Amino acid sequence: MVASALFLSLFATICFGAATFLSSKSAKDMGSLQTLFFFQLLGLPADLLLLPFAPRTVHIDLLPIILVGLYMTVSMLVWFYALKVGNVSIVSPATESYSLLSVLLGIFFLHESVGILKGIGIILIFVGVLCIGLNFSSLKKSKRVEFYTGIPLAFLYAILLAVFYLFTTFLARTDGWFVTAFGLRVVIIIGSFVLLILQGKSFKQIFSHVPWAWIGAAGFLDGLGFSIFTLALTFSQVSYVAVIASTQSLVTVFLAYFFYKERLKLYQIVGLVGVIVGLIFLQLH
């Protein structure tokens, strides 16, 4: 069971990291709201690919799915705007600070336990993320620590994301992983589309100048990753799965380094190492 949760969580992590990298270009080209709409819309085929593996007997409670979906619509708008204004290699790791809050929520609301070694791993990941997101170089000039562009929004999204994972865990364990993943995606698609219409955009404008290759691949990978992630939540602790998923930034940073030529400072690299070591500690008992 633990091995299955680890495999599923790592697979989802790779999908999430690649999706973040790909969607960052779309956010800069189209804007956060339009990117959110296509990101979710083009993820539907990935959800449908997993339909044969969905439980045959399901319980569907629409109201919680709608409410959580609308909540995530707002949350993801914050995320895509952060990607639009900041560098993906810095903004993405900063969001992984949600892992600590996810663990606390899991302890208080789901009565999950975290041992000493796992606790050390979580702290290492959290500190590593801070090293990546804070601009310590500004301390020499202005005598104060400043955030890189987009980092405050990334931290806000991290808080929203931790709460979302808690809600998703409840939904996945009551309605099933497929209904949860598919239902939330449909709600976000409808919600973002309505917001685009309220902005005064016509159907033609919405579907014009879309970087289909980038956003299509991003949406598909996110759809596949989120379905697998939701499946992992059904039989493993949210603190375990969520913290593993928090290492998705390693994939994003790696891709940004080679394709965007984005470079990290020495202390940010140390932060990444801290995240990796934290993941190793997380697997120890």
C-alpha positions as CSV (number, residue, x, y, z in Angstrom):
1,M,0.0,0.0,0.0
2,V,2.8,2.4,0.9
3,A,4.7,1.5,-2.3
4,S,1.6,2.1,-4.4
5,A,1.0,5.5,-2.7
6,L,4.7,6.5,-3.3
7,F,4.6,5.5,-7.0
8,L,1.3,7.2,-7.6
9,S,2.4,10.4,-5.8
10,L,5.7,10.5,-7.7
11,F,4.0,10.0,-11.0
12,A,1.6,12.8,-10.2
13,T,4.5,15.0,-9.1
14,I,6.2,14.6,-12.5
15,C,3.0,15.5,-14.3
16,F,2.4,18.5,-12.1
17,G,5.9,19.8,-12.5
18,A,5.9,19.6,-16.3
19,A,2.4,21.1,-16.5
20,T,3.5,24.1,-14.4
21,F,6.4,24.7,-16.7
22,L,4.3,24.5,-19.9
23,S,1.4,26.6,-18.5
24,S,3.8,29.4,-17.4
25,K,4.3,30.4,-21.0
26,S,0.6,30.4,-21.7
27,A,-0.1,32.6,-18.6
28,K,2.4,35.2,-20.0
29,D,0.8,35.0,-23.5
30,M,-2.9,34.8,-22.7
31,G,-3.4,36.0,-19.1
32,S,-4.4,34.1,-16.0
33,L,-8.1,33.6,-16.6
34,Q,-7.9,32.4,-20.2
35,T,-5.0,30.1,-19.3
36,L,-7.0,28.6,-16.4
37,F,-10.0,27.9,-18.8
38,F,-7.9,26.1,-21.4
39,F,-5.7,24.4,-18.8
40,Q,-8.8,22.7,-17.3
41,L,-10.6,22.2,-20.6
42,L,-7.7,20.4,-22.3
43,G,-7.2,18.2,-19.2
44,L,-10.6,16.5,-19.7
45,P,-9.2,13.9,-22.2
46,A,-6.7,12.7,-19.6
47,D,-9.5,12.3,-17.0
48,L,-11.6,10.3,-19.5
49,L,-8.6,8.0,-20.3
50,L,-8.8,6.8,-16.6
51,L,-12.6,6.3,-16.8
52,P,-12.2,2.4,-17.3
53,F,-10.4,2.3,-13.9
54,A,-13.0,4.3,-12.0
55,P,-15.1,2.6,-9.4
56,R,-18.3,1.2,-10.8
57,T,-20.4,2.1,-7.8
58,V,-20.1,5.8,-6.9
59,H,-21.8,8.3,-4.6
60,I,-22.2,11.7,-6.0
61,D,-22.8,14.8,-3.8
62,L,-22.9,17.7,-6.2
63,L,-23.0,20.7,-3.8
64,P,-19.6,20.0,-2.1
65,I,-18.0,19.4,-5.5
66,I,-19.4,22.7,-6.8
67,L,-18.3,24.7,-3.8
68,V,-14.8,23.2,-3.8
69,G,-14.5,23.7,-7.5
70,L,-15.5,27.4,-7.3
71,Y,-13.0,27.8,-4.4
72,M,-10.2,26.3,-6.6
73,T,-11.2,28.5,-9.5
74,V,-10.3,31.6,-7.5
75,S,-7.2,29.9,-6.1
76,M,-5.8,29.0,-9.5
77,L,-6.4,32.5,-10.8
78,V,-4.0,33.6,-8.1
79,W,-1.5,30.9,-9.2
80,F,-1.6,31.7,-12.9
81,Y,-1.2,35.4,-12.2
82,A,1.9,34.6,-10.1
83,L,3.3,32.6,-13.0
84,K,2.5,35.5,-15.3
85,V,4.5,38.1,-13.4
86,G,7.3,36.0,-12.0
87,N,9.9,33.4,-13.1
88,V,8.5,29.9,-13.0
89,S,11.8,28.5,-11.5
90,I,11.2,30.7,-8.4
91,V,7.4,31.0,-8.2
92,S,6.8,27.3,-8.5
93,P,9.0,26.1,-5.6
94,A,7.6,28.9,-3.3
95,T,4.1,27.4,-3.6
96,E,5.4,24.2,-2.0
97,S,5.3,25.8,1.4
98,Y,1.8,24.4,1.4
99,S,3.2,21.1,2.6
100,L,3.7,22.2,6.2
101,L,0.2,23.6,6.4
102,S,-1.2,20.4,4.7
103,V,0.5,18.3,7.4
104,L,-1.0,20.5,10.2
105,L,-4.5,20.3,8.7
106,G,-4.1,16.5,8.3
107,I,-3.1,16.2,12.0
108,F,-5.9,18.4,13.4
109,F,-8.8,17.3,11.0
110,L,-7.9,13.8,9.9
111,H,-6.0,12.7,13.0
112,E,-3.0,11.7,11.0
113,S,0.3,11.1,12.7
114,V,3.8,12.3,11.7
115,G,6.9,10.7,13.2
116,I,10.2,12.5,14.1
117,L,12.0,11.6,10.8
118,K,9.0,12.6,8.7
119,G,8.8,15.8,10.7
120,I,12.4,16.6,10.0
121,G,11.8,15.9,6.3
122,I,8.8,18.3,6.2
123,I,10.9,21.0,7.9
124,L,13.7,20.6,5.4
125,I,11.3,20.9,2.6
126,F,9.7,24.0,4.1
127,V,13.1,25.7,4.8
128,G,14.3,24.8,1.3
129,V,11.3,26.4,-0.2
130,L,12.0,29.6,1.8
131,C,15.6,29.7,0.5
132,I,14.3,29.5,-3.0
133,G,11.7,32.2,-2.7
134,L,13.4,34.9,-0.6
135,N,15.8,37.4,-2.2
136,F,18.6,37.4,0.4
137,S,20.7,39.5,-1.9
138,S,18.6,42.5,-1.2
139,L,19.7,42.2,2.5
140,K,23.1,43.7,1.6
141,K,21.6,46.7,-0.2
142,S,18.5,47.6,1.7
143,K,19.2,45.8,5.0
144,R,15.9,43.9,4.6
145,V,14.8,40.6,3.1
146,E,12.6,41.0,0.0
147,F,10.5,38.6,-2.0
148,Y,11.1,37.9,-5.7
149,T,8.3,39.1,-8.0
150,G,5.3,36.8,-7.7
151,I,6.4,35.2,-4.5
152,P,3.8,36.8,-2.2
153,L,1.1,35.6,-4.6
154,A,2.7,32.1,-4.6
155,F,2.6,32.0,-0.8
156,L,-1.1,33.0,-0.8
157,Y,-1.8,30.2,-3.3
158,A,0.1,27.8,-1.1
159,I,-2.3,28.6,1.8
160,L,-5.3,28.2,-0.5
161,L,-3.9,25.0,-1.9
162,A,-3.4,23.4,1.5
163,V,-7.0,23.9,2.3
164,F,-8.0,22.6,-1.1
165,Y,-6.1,19.4,-0.6
166,L,-7.9,18.9,2.7
167,F,-11.3,19.4,1.0
168,T,-10.3,17.1,-1.9
169,T,-9.3,14.3,0.6
170,F,-12.8,14.4,2.1
171,L,-14.4,14.4,-1.4
172,A,-12.2,11.6,-2.7
173,R,-13.0,9.4,0.2
174,T,-16.8,9.9,0.0
175,D,-17.5,10.4,-3.7
176,G,-14.6,8.4,-5.1
177,W,-11.4,9.6,-6.8
178,F,-12.7,9.8,-10.3
179,V,-15.9,11.6,-9.6
180,T,-13.9,14.1,-7.5
181,A,-11.2,14.8,-10.1
182,F,-13.6,15.0,-13.0
183,G,-16.3,16.9,-11.2
184,L,-13.9,19.6,-9.9
185,R,-12.4,20.0,-13.4
186,V,-15.9,20.6,-14.9
187,V,-16.8,23.1,-12.3
188,I,-13.6,25.1,-12.8
189,I,-14.1,25.0,-16.6
190,I,-17.6,26.4,-16.3
191,G,-16.6,28.9,-13.7
192,S,-13.7,30.3,-15.6
193,F,-15.7,30.4,-18.9
194,V,-18.5,32.4,-17.1
195,L,-15.8,34.9,-15.8
196,L,-14.5,35.3,-19.3
197,I,-17.9,36.1,-20.7
198,L,-18.5,38.6,-17.8
199,Q,-15.3,40.3,-18.8
200,G,-16.9,41.0,-22.2
201,K,-15.0,38.5,-24.2
202,S,-16.8,36.8,-27.2
203,F,-16.5,33.1,-28.0
204,K,-14.2,34.0,-30.9
205,Q,-11.9,36.1,-28.7
206,I,-11.6,33.4,-26.1
207,F,-10.5,30.8,-28.7
208,S,-8.1,33.2,-30.6
209,H,-4.4,33.4,-30.2
210,V,-4.2,30.3,-28.1
211,P,-0.7,28.5,-27.8
212,W,-2.4,25.1,-28.3
213,A,0.8,23.0,-28.1
214,W,1.9,24.5,-24.8
215,I,-1.5,24.7,-23.1
216,G,-2.7,21.4,-24.6
217,A,0.2,19.5,-23.2
218,A,0.0,21.3,-19.8
219,G,-3.7,20.6,-19.5
220,F,-3.3,16.9,-20.4
221,L,-0.5,16.4,-17.9
222,D,-2.4,18.2,-15.2
223,G,-5.5,16.2,-15.8
224,L,-3.6,12.9,-15.7
225,G,-1.6,14.0,-12.6
226,F,-4.6,15.2,-10.6
227,S,-6.5,12.0,-11.3
228,I,-3.6,9.9,-10.1
229,F,-3.1,12.3,-7.1
230,T,-6.7,12.0,-6.1
231,L,-6.5,8.2,-6.3
232,A,-3.5,8.3,-4.0
233,L,-5.4,10.3,-1.5
234,T,-8.1,7.6,-1.2
235,F,-5.8,5.2,0.6
236,S,-2.9,7.2,2.0
237,Q,-2.4,10.1,4.4
238,V,-2.8,13.6,2.9
239,S,0.3,14.7,4.7
240,Y,2.3,11.9,3.0
241,V,0.9,12.4,-0.5
242,A,0.8,16.2,-0.4
243,V,4.4,16.6,0.7
244,I,5.7,14.3,-2.0
245,A,3.7,16.3,-4.5
246,S,5.4,19.4,-3.2
247,T,8.6,18.3,-4.9
248,Q,7.1,19.0,-8.3
249,S,9.0,22.2,-8.3
250,L,12.2,20.2,-8.9
251,V,10.8,19.1,-12.3
252,T,9.7,22.7,-13.1
253,V,13.1,24.2,-12.1
254,F,14.9,21.6,-14.2
255,L,12.8,22.3,-17.3
256,A,13.1,26.1,-16.8
257,Y,16.9,25.8,-16.5
258,F,17.2,24.0,-19.9
259,F,14.4,25.7,-21.9
260,Y,14.0,29.2,-20.3
261,K,17.7,29.6,-19.3
262,E,16.5,30.7,-15.8
263,R,19.3,30.4,-13.3
264,L,19.1,30.0,-9.5
265,K,21.4,31.6,-6.9
266,L,23.6,29.5,-4.7
267,Y,21.3,29.7,-1.7
268,Q,18.4,28.7,-3.9
269,I,20.3,25.6,-5.1
270,V,20.9,24.8,-1.4
271,G,17.1,25.2,-0.9
272,L,16.5,22.7,-3.7
273,V,18.9,20.2,-2.1
274,G,17.0,20.7,1.2
275,V,13.8,19.7,-0.6
276,I,15.4,16.6,-2.0
277,V,16.8,15.6,1.4
278,G,13.5,16.3,3.0
279,L,11.8,13.9,0.5
280,I,14.3,11.1,1.5
281,F,13.6,11.7,5.2
282,L,9.9,11.5,4.5
283,Q,10.3,7.9,3.3
284,L,12.1,6.8,6.5
285,H,10.2,5.2,9.4
